[in-house]
Amino acid sequence: MAINNHPSIISQEEIRVRGTVQGVGFRPTVYRLAKACNLVGEVCNDGQGVLIYVSGTTEAIADFVQRLQIDCPPLAKIESIDRTPYPGDRTFHDFTITQSVNSTVQTQIPPDAATCPQCQAETFDSRSRWYNYPFTNCTHCGPRLSIIRSIPYDRKHTSMADFAMCPDCAREYLAIENRRFHAQPIACPVCGPKVWLERANGEKMDTSDPIDTVCTLLKQGEIVAIKGLGGIHLACDATNETTVQQLRSRKQRYHKPFALMARDLEVIEQYCTLNDQEKELFQSPPAPIVLIDVIPNRANCRDAPWRVSTAKIADSVAPGQTTLGFMLPYTPLHHLIMQRLDYPIILTSGNLSDEPQCIDNQDASLKLGKIADYLLLHNRDIVNRVDDSVVRVIQSKRQLQNFDGGGFSHIRVTKNDNCETRPYRGTMARHIHIQTLRRARGYAPKPINLPPGFEKCPPILAMGSELKNTFCLLRDGQAILSQHLGDLENAAAFNAYQDTLNLYLNLFDHKPSAIATDKHPEYLSTKLGQELATANHLSLHPIQHHHAHIAACLAENNIPLNTPPILGIALDGLGYGEDGTIWGGEFLLADYQGFKRLGKFKPIAMIGGEQAIYQPWRNTYAHLIAAWDWNKLKQEYSDLDLIQFLDQKPHPLLNQLIEKGINSPLASSVGRLFDAVAAALGICRADCSYEGQAAIEMEALVTPDSLNYVKEVGAYPFNIGKLDQETELILDPYPLWLALLDDLQQDVSKSLIAAKFHQGLADAIATMVQQLRPDLISNQVILTGGVFQNRILLTQVRENLERMGMEVLTHSRVPPNDGGLSLGQAVIAAAQSLSYRERLRQNGGAD
């Protein structure tokens, strides 16, 4: 029924607003705009979002709807506004905000948001009643996902239900013109949560200012557990080498980099270089950890000696790295601690290595009391564990087309899920995009709108992978990814995964009709998915690992459901292959429903199976023995320490494991190729303490100078061809090894060898794509998988392919690693379900 827009006619409308519209100050905004437009009616929250009834002139209602979109609150996101005439007989005399209505849950839950400037100012204002209060918040900031128990998002459904509002807070909560109107976590020193400090033995400390005492303890070199927004962190002075090493020993995290927190950007700039995009990320509402480049030391800073850092971060913070992961304070508690410190602190998850982050006070006292010397705790429960998000800014060169040689052209800048175009003078532009490495606090559970064709997809639950797990709920044309949940190999992490899954299913009232899992039969997430499907009589969709990676990238880039297959390059550590081998270096022609394998990296044995992940020398030996006889290698390269090291290993046993395939599956894994090359250089040769350590440390060796020099001396070569009876093209690293061993004999620097490997691999991938071009329908190509977290490889491959005229699609909103896998699983299962429904329709219900 059409709405009469004649301005003189009084109309009544029901206006349904969907999106992130609860817990973000949306109803107060509706109220203020309705009053400004001289409308009467009411607004309430319900399971679908916000429901508005308005009465007034048609012109005033149209103006109201327009202003609602323009003046949307900072943390809100409107997905849709549906207007229908309201023929009911209700009479309104004013505009009011009414109680929430329980109904079918279709609304969104906002992510936690960093402290807004107004709340930060009040926390430091001695005239404010929130002065020095560590839980200051309003409708524009503060806890959301971390405290919610059920929908609608009202105080009684959060962990703030335990705190009755004092008269002052109640007055502001009910004052429509106030910034805290219906701010569910509103609190103050009189009525809100409290902090206290206790020793590791549980004894509470008698101190009038626990936060000031914490600052003193940090300066004295103590380790303090700090309960924050979505979990408990371990903190210490990041410039104190002895304390940092002590933290590593107690936490049993021996090499993986620690996250850092600094008071402000000025402190960070003492240690790292910052560009405009990184500064924006630091100060954005999600306030993630941002990976940024360390200022070079004097020995490596010939080109820009004025950018030499005189400040010193402890070497043990990020061993073998040239980047640091920094974040700014994102709660009043963190602001109060950091204002008194002019140097960074470590702020890492409060747990033993590989276990989930502690969120409970009692659990923290039991587990973290063995790591921290003191614990700063509070009595606001954390309902939902939410780790810190991790992002980085990646820039790559892009040749400008139709450039006139003298004027301005433009660059494309991707930020906040969008691309910007900015003026640029020169013959080369820079493509800038934000890569999400861990999606959690500040981003989850913000939904991802699915591409055209998925509007009527059935409700799907995708279980994710074994490592870097997330799960995904898909319905109504949207995908809701959980926050990062970690590696499920750890029993405590798997239990936490199940708890979070149950919480999401209840929060969103999600009743899946199908479940998607990884095809790997031994993944715990796969086994749980199979159990749920059987118990609830749901269809089960086992999804190939690398197909899911590619589909996630398709969905993120809004590629429609009916798009013809696109070439996807999926490079990672390992994934269960269709042929029973381990895949990890794949060239797949794929759409949402299926794929065809066009090419792969040469499969090499993973000697000892999982042991090869943590003992990189096994990969080096497997690569060498696949190409040469060991005795010949010894004869030609006996002077190399690599050969001498490998010669101490039990060759007959290793060879027998390979020949008989005993716990040594063939793997086309590029991740293991990186490990093999790194070990050849002496990086983590004997062992590493976390997956990918060797590859990450090798990437850190590559400098701009070494990459530029590679263009003069040449990159390492690869062979491309077909093996006997093979239908796919094979990318073989054999010639790489011959050249690399010769360089080792000539004492070529590790930095140059690492650069020649990266550039050679990027060139080989581009050559592979060129040879596959006759089989391609589209000039688009997808780069996905954990290996493409490597900034150098991603940049070089992108530039190579774009010079060939290819359009490159990569990840921004979801990680390229397994953290984005559940999105791919969900859209593949949805596509298969939609296709099945269509077949049934065409066959008259029979299939």
C-alpha positions in Angstrom: 0.0 0.0 0.0 1.5 3.3 -1.0 2.1 6.0 1.6 0.4 9.4 0.8 3.2 12.0 0.8 0.9 15.1 0.6 2.2 17.4 3.4 -1.3 18.4 4.7 -2.4 14.8 5.5 -1.8 13.3 8.9 -0.4 9.8 8.6 0.4 7.0 11.0 3.3 4.7 10.2 5.0 1.7 11.6 8.8 2.0 11.0 11.0 -1.0 11.4 14.7 -0.4 11.7 17.1 -3.3 11.5 20.9 -3.4 12.1 23.2 -2.6 15.0 20.6 -0.4 16.7 20.4 -1.7 20.3 22.8 -0.5 23.0 24.1 2.3 20.9 21.9 5.2 21.9 19.5 4.7 19.0 16.2 5.1 20.8 17.2 8.4 22.3 18.2 9.6 18.8 14.8 8.5 17.5 13.1 10.4 20.4 15.0 13.6 19.8 14.4 13.6 16.1 10.7 12.7 16.5 10.3 15.7 18.9 12.2 18.0 16.5 9.9 16.9 13.7 6.8 17.4 15.8 5.8 13.8 15.7 4.0 11.8 18.3 4.2 8.0 18.8 6.6 5.6 20.5 9.8 3.6 20.1 10.9 0.3 21.6 13.5 -2.4 21.2 12.5 -5.9 20.2 14.1 -9.1 18.9 14.2 -7.7 15.3 15.8 -4.3 16.2 13.9 -1.0 16.8 10.2 -0.6 16.2 8.8 2.9 15.8 5.2 4.2 15.6 4.8 7.8 14.5 1.9 10.1 13.8 2.2 13.4 12.0 2.2 15.0 8.6 3.6 12.9 5.7 6.2 15.6 5.1 7.4 15.5 8.8 7.6 11.7 8.8 9.7 11.7 5.6 12.0 14.4 7.1 12.3 12.3 10.3 13.3 9.1 8.3 15.9 11.1 6.4 17.4 12.7 9.5 17.5 9.3 11.2 19.9 8.1 8.6 22.0 11.2 8.7 22.2 11.6 12.5 22.7 7.9 13.2 24.6 7.4 16.5 28.4 6.7 16.2 28.2 3.0 17.1 24.9 2.2 15.2 24.6 0.8 11.7 21.3 0.8 10.0 20.8 -2.2 7.6 17.3 -1.4 6.6 14.3 0.9 7.3 10.9 -0.5 6.4 7.9 1.9 6.4 4.3 0.7 6.3 1.0 2.5 7.1 -0.3 1.8 10.5 -4.1 1.4 10.3 -4.6 0.8 14.0 -6.8 2.9 16.3 -4.1 3.9 18.8 -4.0 7.6 19.7 -0.7 9.2 20.7 -0.5 12.5 22.5 3.3 12.6 22.9 6.4 10.7 21.8 7.7 8.2 24.3 10.3 5.4 24.7 8.6 2.2 25.9 9.7 -1.0 27.4 11.5 -3.6 25.2 9.4 -6.4 23.7 10.6 -10.0 23.6 10.2 -11.6 20.2 12.0 -13.6 17.7 15.7 -12.5 17.8 16.8 -10.9 14.5 18.6 -7.9 15.7 22.4 -7.4 16.0 24.6 -7.2 19.1 27.0 -4.3 19.0 30.7 -5.0 19.6 32.5 -3.5 22.6 33.7 0.0 21.9 36.7 2.0 23.2 36.2 4.8 25.6 34.8 7.9 23.8 36.5 11.3 24.1 33.7 12.7 26.4 33.9 9.8 28.9 37.7 9.9 28.8 37.6 13.7 29.6 35.1 13.1 32.5 37.4 10.3 33.9 40.2 12.8 34.2 38.1 15.8 35.3 38.3 16.4 39.1 35.0 18.2 39.0 33.2 15.2 37.4 31.5 12.5 39.5 33.3 10.0 37.3 36.7 11.3 38.2 39.2 8.5 38.4 36.4 6.0 37.9 37.5 3.0 35.9 34.1 2.1 34.5 32.9 5.3 33.0 30.8 4.8 29.9 27.9 6.1 27.8 25.8 5.1 24.8 28.8 5.8 22.5 31.3 3.5 24.2 31.9 0.8 26.7 31.1 -2.9 27.1 28.5 -4.6 24.9 29.2 -8.2 23.7 31.4 -8.9 26.7 28.6 -8.4 29.2 25.4 -9.5 27.4 23.5 -12.6 28.4 20.4 -12.3 26.2 18.4 -10.1 23.8 17.0 -7.5 23.9 20.0 -5.5 25.1 18.7 -4.2 28.4 20.5 -3.8 31.7 18.6 -6.8 33.2 20.0 -9.0 30.5 23.7 -8.1 31.2 26.1 -8.6 34.0 25.3 -5.0 35.1 22.0 -6.4 36.4 23.9 -7.0 39.7 24.3 -3.2 40.2 21.3 -1.1 41.2 21.6 2.4 39.9 22.0 5.2 42.4 19.6 8.2 42.1 22.1 10.2 40.1 22.7 7.5 37.6 19.0 6.7 37.4 18.3 10.3 36.7 20.8 10.4 33.8 19.6 7.0 32.5 16.1 8.4 32.2 17.0 11.9 30.9 16.4 11.7 27.2 18.7 14.6 26.4 21.5 13.0 28.3 24.4 11.2 26.7 23.8 8.3 29.0 20.1 7.9 28.4 19.4 4.2 28.4 23.1 3.4 28.5 22.8 -0.1 29.9 26.2 -0.3 31.6 25.9 3.2 33.3 27.6 3.3 36.7 29.5 5.5 39.0 31.7 5.2 42.1 28.6 5.2 44.3 26.7 2.3 42.7 28.9 0.6 40.1 31.6 -2.0 39.9 34.7 -1.7 42.1 38.3 -2.6 41.6 40.7 -4.0 44.1 44.3 -5.3 44.2 45.4 -8.6 45.7 48.6 -10.5 46.0 49.2 -13.7 44.1 48.3 -15.7 47.3 44.8 -14.1 47.2 45.4 -11.6 50.1 43.7 -8.3 49.4 45.9 -5.3 49.7 44.9 -2.3 51.9 45.4 0.6 49.5 43.2 3.6 48.9 44.2 3.8 45.2 44.7 0.3 43.7 45.4 1.8 40.3 48.1 4.1 41.5 49.6 1.1 43.3 49.6 -0.9 40.1 51.6 1.8 38.4 54.2 1.7 41.1 54.4 -2.1 40.9 54.9 -2.0 37.2 57.7 0.5 37.5 59.3 -1.8 40.1 59.4 -4.7 37.6 56.5 -6.7 38.9 54.0 -8.7 36.8 50.4 -7.7 37.3 47.2 -9.4 36.1 44.6 -6.8 35.1 41.0 -7.6 34.5 39.8 -5.6 31.6 36.8 -5.6 29.2 36.7 -9.0 27.6 39.3 -10.8 29.6 42.2 -10.6 32.0 45.6 -9.6 30.8 49.1 -9.9 32.1 51.0 -6.7 32.3 54.6 -5.7 32.9 57.2 -3.0 31.9 58.0 -3.7 28.3 61.4 -2.0 28.6 62.6 -4.3 31.4 64.3 -7.3 29.8 64.5 -9.3 33.0 60.8 -8.9 33.8 59.8 -9.8 30.2 61.9 -12.9 30.3 60.4 -13.8 33.6 56.9 -13.4 32.1 57.8 -15.7 29.2 59.1 -18.3 31.5 56.1 -18.3 33.8 53.5 -18.1 31.0 55.4 -20.7 29.0 55.3 -18.6 25.9 58.9 -18.6 24.8 59.0 -16.8 21.5 55.6 -15.6 20.2 55.5 -11.8 20.2 53.7 -10.0 23.1 51.2 -7.2 22.5 52.0 -3.7 23.9 49.9 -0.8 25.2 51.1 2.8 25.2 49.6 5.9 26.7 49.2 7.7 23.4 50.5 8.0 19.8 53.5 10.1 20.9 54.8 7.3 23.0 54.4 4.8 20.2 56.2 7.1 17.8 59.3 6.8 20.0 59.6 3.1 18.9 57.7 2.7 15.6 56.9 4.6 12.4 53.2 5.5 11.9 51.2 6.4 8.8 47.8 8.1 8.7 45.8 4.9 8.3 47.5 3.3 11.3 46.8 6.4 13.5 43.1 6.2 12.5 43.0 2.5 13.5 44.6 3.2 16.8 42.0 5.8 17.6 38.9 4.1 16.1 36.1 2.6 18.3 37.4 -1.0 17.9 40.9 0.2 19.1 42.6 -3.0 17.9 46.2 -4.1 18.2 48.0 -2.7 15.1 51.1 -4.3 13.8 53.5 -1.5 12.9 57.1 -1.2 11.7 59.9 -0.7 14.3 62.1 2.3 13.8 65.4 0.9 12.5 68.5 1.0 14.7 71.4 3.2 13.8 73.3 0.4 12.0 70.4 -0.2 9.6 69.2 3.4 9.1 71.6 4.8 6.4 68.7 6.2 4.3 66.9 8.0 7.1 69.2 8.6 10.1 66.8 11.1 11.6 64.3 8.2 12.2 66.7 6.3 14.5 65.0 5.2 17.8 66.8 6.1 21.0 64.1 4.4 23.1 64.5 0.7 23.8 61.9 -2.0 24.0 63.2 -5.2 25.6 64.5 -7.7 23.0 62.4 -10.5 24.4 59.1 -8.6 23.6 59.1 -9.7 19.9 62.3 -11.8 19.2 63.3 -11.9 15.5 60.6 -9.4 14.5 60.8 -6.0 12.8 57.2 -5.1 13.8 55.5 -4.6 17.1 51.8 -5.0 18.0 50.7 -1.8 19.8 47.3 -0.7 21.1 46.1 2.4 22.9 44.0 2.3 26.2 40.5 1.4 25.3 38.8 1.4 28.8 38.9 4.1 31.5 40.8 1.6 33.7 43.5 1.3 31.1 43.6 5.1 30.6 44.0 5.6 34.3 46.9 3.1 34.5 48.7 4.4 31.3 48.4 8.2 32.1 51.1 7.7 34.8 53.5 5.7 32.5 55.5 7.3 29.8 56.7 4.0 28.4 54.9 1.0 27.0 53.7 -2.0 28.9 53.2 -5.6 27.8 49.5 -6.4 27.8 49.1 -10.0 26.8 46.3 -12.5 27.4 46.1 -13.8 30.9 46.6 -17.5 30.5 49.1 -20.2 30.2 50.3 -20.7 26.6 47.5 -22.1 24.3 44.8 -22.0 27.0 41.9 -19.6 26.7 42.2 -16.2 28.4 40.9 -16.1 32.0 37.7 -14.1 32.6 36.6 -15.2 36.0 38.1 -13.9 39.3 38.4 -17.2 41.0 39.9 -18.8 37.9 42.4 -16.0 37.6 43.4 -16.3 41.2 43.9 -20.1 40.7 45.8 -20.0 37.4 47.3 -16.5 37.1 48.5 -16.5 40.7 51.3 -18.7 39.4 52.3 -16.1 36.8 51.5 -12.7 38.2 52.8 -11.2 41.4 49.6 -9.2 41.8 46.1 -9.2 40.4 44.0 -6.1 39.8 40.4 -7.4 39.7 36.8 -6.0 39.6 33.4 -7.4 40.3 31.7 -6.9 36.9 31.4 -10.3 35.4 32.7 -10.9 31.9 30.0 -13.0 30.3 31.6 -13.4 26.9 35.4 -13.8 26.5 36.7 -11.4 23.8 40.4 -11.2 22.9 42.0 -8.2 21.4 41.7 -7.8 17.6 44.9 -7.6 15.5 45.1 -5.7 12.2 47.8 -4.2 9.9 48.0 -1.7 7.1 49.4 -3.1 3.8 50.6 -0.9 1.0 51.5 -2.0 -2.5 52.5 -0.2 -5.7 50.0 0.0 -8.5 50.8 1.2 -12.0 48.5 4.0 -13.0 46.5 3.7 -16.2 45.8 6.6 -18.5 48.2 8.8 -16.5 48.9 12.1 -18.2 52.4 12.4 -16.8 51.9 15.7 -15.0 48.6 15.9 -13.2 47.1 14.2 -10.2 45.9 10.6 -10.3 44.4 8.7 -7.4 45.1 5.9 -5.0 42.6 3.4 -3.6 42.5 3.2 0.2 40.5 0.5 2.0 39.4 1.3 5.5 36.5 0.5 7.8 35.2 -2.0 5.2 35.2 0.6 2.4 37.6 2.0 -0.2 38.5 5.6 -0.5 40.0 7.4 -3.5 42.7 10.0 -2.7 44.7 12.3 -5.1 48.2 11.1 -6.0 50.9 12.7 -8.1 53.2 10.3 -9.9 53.3 7.4 -12.3 52.8 4.8 -9.5 49.9 4.7 -7.0 49.8 2.9 -3.7 47.0 0.5 -2.9 46.4 0.6 0.8 44.2 -1.8 2.6 43.6 -3.0 6.1 44.3 -6.7 6.7 42.6 -8.3 9.7 44.7 -11.0 11.3 42.5 -11.6 14.4 38.8 -10.5 14.4 37.6 -10.1 18.0 37.1 -7.2 20.3 35.6 -4.2 18.6 34.6 -6.1 15.4 32.8 -9.2 16.5 29.9 -9.9 16.3 29.3 -7.2 13.7 27.5 -9.0 10.8 28.8 -9.3 7.3 26.2 -8.7 4.6 26.3 -11.5 2.1 26.5 -10.9 -1.7 23.4 -10.9 -4.0 21.8 -14.3 -4.3 22.1 -15.2 -0.6 19.0 -13.2 0.5 16.9 -16.3 1.0 19.6 -18.6 2.3 18.6 -21.1 5.0 20.0 -20.7 8.6 23.5 -22.3 8.6 25.9 -23.1 11.4 29.5 -23.4 10.3 31.9 -24.9 12.8 35.3 -23.5 11.6 38.7 -25.1 11.8 41.0 -26.5 14.4 43.4 -23.6 14.6 42.5 -19.9 15.0 38.9 -21.0 15.3 35.8 -19.0 14.8 32.3 -20.3 14.0 29.7 -18.6 11.8 25.9 -18.2 12.0 24.3 -17.5 8.7 20.8 -16.3 8.1 18.7 -13.6 6.4 21.4 -12.7 4.0 24.0 -12.0 6.8 26.9 -13.8 8.4 27.7 -13.4 12.0 31.2 -14.6 12.8 32.2 -15.3 16.4 35.2 -13.6 17.9 38.6 -15.4 17.7 38.4 -18.5 19.9 41.9 -19.9 19.5 43.3 -23.4 18.9 40.9 -26.2 19.8 43.7 -28.7 20.3 43.8 -27.5 23.9 41.0 -29.1 26.0 40.2 -25.8 27.8 40.0 -23.9 24.5 37.6 -26.5 23.1 35.4 -26.3 26.2 35.4 -22.5 25.9 34.5 -22.9 22.2 31.4 -25.0 23.1 30.4 -22.5 25.8 30.6 -19.6 23.4 28.8 -21.5 20.6 25.9 -22.2 23.0 25.8 -18.5 24.1 25.6 -17.3 20.5 22.9 -19.8 19.5 20.8 -18.6 22.5 21.6 -14.9 22.0 20.6 -15.0 18.4 17.9 -17.6 18.8 19.6 -19.4 15.9 18.1 -22.7 14.8 20.2 -24.0 11.9 18.8 -26.2 9.2 22.3 -27.4 8.2 25.8 -27.6 9.6 29.0 -27.0 7.7 32.3 -28.5 8.9 35.9 -28.9 7.6 36.5 -32.2 5.8 39.3 -33.1 8.1 37.8 -36.1 10.1 40.0 -35.5 13.2 39.2 -31.8 13.8 37.3 -31.4 17.1 35.1 -28.8 15.5 34.2 -31.4 12.7 33.4 -34.1 15.2 31.2 -31.7 17.3 29.4 -30.6 14.1 28.8 -34.2 13.1 27.3 -34.9 16.6 25.1 -31.8 16.4 23.8 -32.8 12.9 23.0 -36.3 14.0 21.4 -35.4 17.2 19.2 -32.7 15.6 18.6 -34.4 12.3 20.2 -31.7 10.3 22.0 -31.9 6.9 25.8 -32.0 7.1 28.1 -30.3 4.6 31.7 -31.3 4.8 33.7 -28.5 3.1 37.2 -28.8 1.7 39.5 -26.5 3.6 40.9 -24.4 0.7 37.6 -24.1 -1.1 36.3 -22.5 2.2 39.2 -20.1 2.2 38.4 -19.0 -1.4 34.6 -18.8 -0.7 35.3 -16.6 2.3 37.2 -14.2 0.1 34.4 -14.3 -2.5 31.8 -13.4 0.1 33.8 -10.7 1.7 34.3 -9.1 -1.7 30.6 -9.2 -2.4 30.9 -11.6 -5.4 27.3 -12.6 -6.3 26.2 -16.2 -5.9 25.8 -16.9 -9.6 29.3 -15.6 -10.6 31.2 -18.1 -12.8 34.2 -19.8 -11.2 37.2 -17.6 -10.3 40.8 -18.6 -9.9 41.7 -18.8 -6.2 45.2 -19.2 -4.9 45.1 -20.7 -1.4 48.4 -21.0 0.4 48.6 -22.1 4.0 50.1 -24.7 6.4 47.8 -27.6 5.8 44.3 -28.6 4.9 42.7 -32.0 4.3 42.8 -32.7 0.5 40.3 -34.4 -1.7 42.8 -37.1 -2.6 43.8 -38.0 0.9 47.0 -36.0 0.9 47.6 -32.7 2.8 47.0 -29.6 0.7 48.4 -26.2 1.2 49.6 -24.7 -2.1 46.5 -24.7 -4.3 45.3 -23.1 -7.6 41.6 -23.8 -7.6 39.0 -22.7 -10.2 36.1 -22.1 -7.7 32.7 -20.7 -7.2 30.4 -21.1 -4.1 29.3 -24.6 -5.0 32.4 -26.4 -6.1 35.9 -26.2 -7.5 38.4 -27.7 -9.9 42.1 -28.1 -9.0 44.1 -26.6 -11.8 47.5 -26.6 -10.1 49.5 -27.2 -7.0 52.9 -27.0 -5.4 54.8 -30.2 -5.6 53.8 -32.5 -2.7 56.6 -33.2 -0.3 56.6 -35.6 2.7 55.9 -34.1 6.2 58.3 -36.4 8.1 56.7 -37.2 11.4 53.4 -35.5 10.6 52.7 -32.8 13.1 56.3 -32.9 14.3 57.3 -31.3 11.0 55.4 -28.1 12.0 57.5 -27.7 15.1 60.9 -29.1 13.9 61.5 -27.2 10.6 64.6 -29.2 9.7 62.4 -32.1 8.8 60.9 -30.1 6.0 64.3 -29.0 4.7 65.5 -32.6 4.7 62.4 -33.8 2.9 62.8 -31.1 0.2 66.4 -31.9 -0.4 66.0 -35.7 -0.4 63.1 -35.4 -2.9 65.6 -33.9 -5.4 69.0 -35.4 -4.7 70.7 -38.4 -3.3 72.0 -37.6 0.2 75.5 -38.8 -0.5 75.8 -36.5 -3.5 74.6 -33.6 -1.4 77.2 -34.4 1.2 79.9 -34.6 -1.4 79.1 -31.2 -3.0 78.0 -29.2 0.1 79.8 -30.9 3.0 81.2 -27.6 4.2 77.7 -26.2 4.9 76.6 -26.2 8.5 73.1 -27.1 7.2 74.4 -30.4 5.7 76.5 -31.1 8.8 73.4 -30.6 11.0 71.2 -32.8 8.9 74.0 -35.5 8.6 73.5 -36.1 12.4 70.0 -37.2 11.9 69.0 -40.9 11.4 68.8 -41.0 7.6 67.9 -44.7 7.2 64.9 -44.2 9.5 63.8 -40.9 7.9 64.1 -42.4 4.4 62.1 -45.4 5.5 59.3 -43.2 6.9 59.1 -41.3 3.6 59.3 -44.4 1.3 56.6 -46.3 3.3 54.5 -43.3 4.1 54.6 -43.9 7.8 53.3 -40.8 9.6 54.8 -38.8 6.7 51.9 -37.6 4.5 52.6 -35.9 1.3 51.8 -32.2 1.5 51.7 -29.4 -1.1 52.0 -27.0 1.8 53.6 -23.6 1.1 53.8 -23.1 4.8 56.1 -26.0 5.1 58.2 -24.7 2.2 58.7 -21.5 4.1 59.8 -23.6 7.1 62.2 -25.6 5.0 63.9 -22.5 3.6 64.0 -20.7 7.0 65.6 -23.8 8.6 68.2 -23.9 5.7 69.2 -20.3 6.8 69.5 -21.4 10.4 66.2 -19.8 11.5 64.4 -22.1 14.1 66.3 -25.0 12.5 66.0 -27.5 15.3 62.6 -26.4 16.6 60.1 -23.6 17.0 57.6 -22.9 19.7 54.6 -21.8 17.6 53.4 -22.6 14.1 54.8 -20.3 11.5 57.6 -18.9 13.7 60.3 -19.8 11.2 58.5 -18.2 8.3 57.7 -15.0 10.3 61.3 -14.6 11.4 62.5 -15.1 7.8 60.1 -12.5 6.5 61.6 -10.1 9.1 65.0 -10.5 7.5 63.9 -9.0 4.2 64.7 -5.3 3.8 63.8 -2.8 1.0 67.4 -2.7 0.1 67.6 -6.5 -0.3 64.4 -6.6 -2.4 65.8 -3.9 -4.7 69.1 -5.8 -5.1 67.2 -8.9 -6.1 66.0 -7.1 -9.2 69.7 -6.8 -10.2 70.9 -10.3 -9.3 67.7 -12.3 -9.9 65.3 -14.2 -7.8 65.3 -17.9 -7.1 63.8 -20.0 -10.0 61.0 -22.6 -9.8 59.9 -25.2 -12.4 56.4 -25.4 -13.7 55.1 -28.4 -15.6 53.2 -31.7 -15.3 54.3 -34.9 -13.8 53.5 -38.3 -15.4 49.8 -39.0 -15.4 49.1 -35.7 -13.6 46.3 -33.4 -14.9 47.3 -30.4 -12.8 50.2 -28.1 -13.3 53.0 -28.6 -10.7 55.0 -25.8 -9.2 58.3 -27.5 -8.3 60.9 -25.7 -6.0 63.8 -28.0 -7.1 65.9 -25.3 -8.9 65.4 -23.0 -5.9 67.3 -25.4 -3.7 70.2 -25.7 -6.1 70.6 -21.9 -6.2 70.1 -21.5 -2.5 72.7 -24.1 -1.5 75.2 -22.3 -3.9 74.4 -19.0 -2.2 75.0 -20.5 1.2 78.4 -21.8 0.0 79.2 -18.3 -1.2 78.3 -16.8 2.2 75.5 -14.7 0.7 73.7 -12.7 3.4 70.6 -14.3 4.9 68.7 -11.1 4.2 69.4 -11.4 0.4 68.7 -15.1 0.4 65.3 -14.5 2.1 64.5 -11.7 -0.4 65.5 -13.9 -3.4 63.1 -16.6 -2.0 60.2 -14.2 -1.5 60.6 -12.6 -4.9 61.2 -15.9 -6.6 58.0 -17.4 -5.1 56.0 -14.4 -6.1 57.3 -14.6 -9.6 56.6 -18.3 -9.8 53.0 -17.8 -8.7 52.5 -15.1 -11.4 54.0 -17.4 -14.0 51.7 -20.2 -12.9 48.7 -17.9 -13.3 49.9 -16.9 -16.7 50.0 -20.5 -17.8 46.6 -21.2 -16.3 45.0 -18.2 -18.1 43.6 -20.2 -21.0 41.5 -22.2 -18.5 40.1 -19.0 -16.8 36.8 -17.4 -17.4 37.5 -14.2 -15.4 40.5 -11.9 -15.0 39.9 -11.9 -11.2 42.1 -13.9 -8.9 41.8 -14.5 -5.2 44.8 -14.6 -2.8 43.9 -16.3 0.5 45.2 -18.6 3.2 47.5 -18.0 6.2 50.7 -17.7 4.1 49.3 -14.5 2.6 49.6 -12.9 6.1 53.2 -12.5 4.8 53.1 -8.8 3.8 56.1 -9.1 1.4 54.7 -12.1 -0.5 51.2 -10.6 -0.7 52.5 -7.3 -2.0 54.8 -8.9 -4.6 52.2 -11.3 -5.9 49.6 -8.5 -6.1 51.9 -6.3 -8.0 52.9 -9.1 -10.4 49.3 -10.0 -11.1 48.1 -6.5 -11.6 50.9 -5.9 -14.1 49.4 -8.8 -16.0 46.0 -7.0 -16.0 44.5 -9.2 -13.3 42.1 -7.9 -10.7 43.3 -9.1 -7.3 40.8 -9.9 -4.5 42.1 -10.3 -0.9 40.9 -10.2 2.6 40.2 -7.1 4.8 37.2 -7.7 7.1 38.0 -11.4 7.9 41.4 -13.0 8.3 43.1 -14.8 5.4 44.1 -17.4 8.0 41.7 -20.0 9.5 39.9 -17.3 11.4 37.9 -16.6 8.3 37.3 -20.2 7.3 33.9 -20.5 8.9 32.5 -17.7 6.7 33.6 -19.7 3.7 32.1 -22.9 5.0 28.8 -21.2 5.7 28.4 -19.6 2.3 29.3 -22.9 0.5 26.7 -24.8 2.5 24.2 -22.1 1.8 24.9 -22.2 -1.9 24.6 -26.0 -1.9 21.3 -25.8 0.0 19.9 -23.2 -2.3 20.9 -25.3 -5.3 19.2 -28.3 -3.8 16.0 -26.4 -3.2 16.1 -25.2 -6.8 16.5 -28.7 -8.1 13.5 -29.8 -6.0 11.4 -27.0 -7.3 12.3 -27.8 -10.9 11.6 -31.5 -10.4 8.3 -30.9 -8.7 9.5 -31.8 -5.3 11.3 -35.0 -6.2 15.1 -35.4 -6.3 
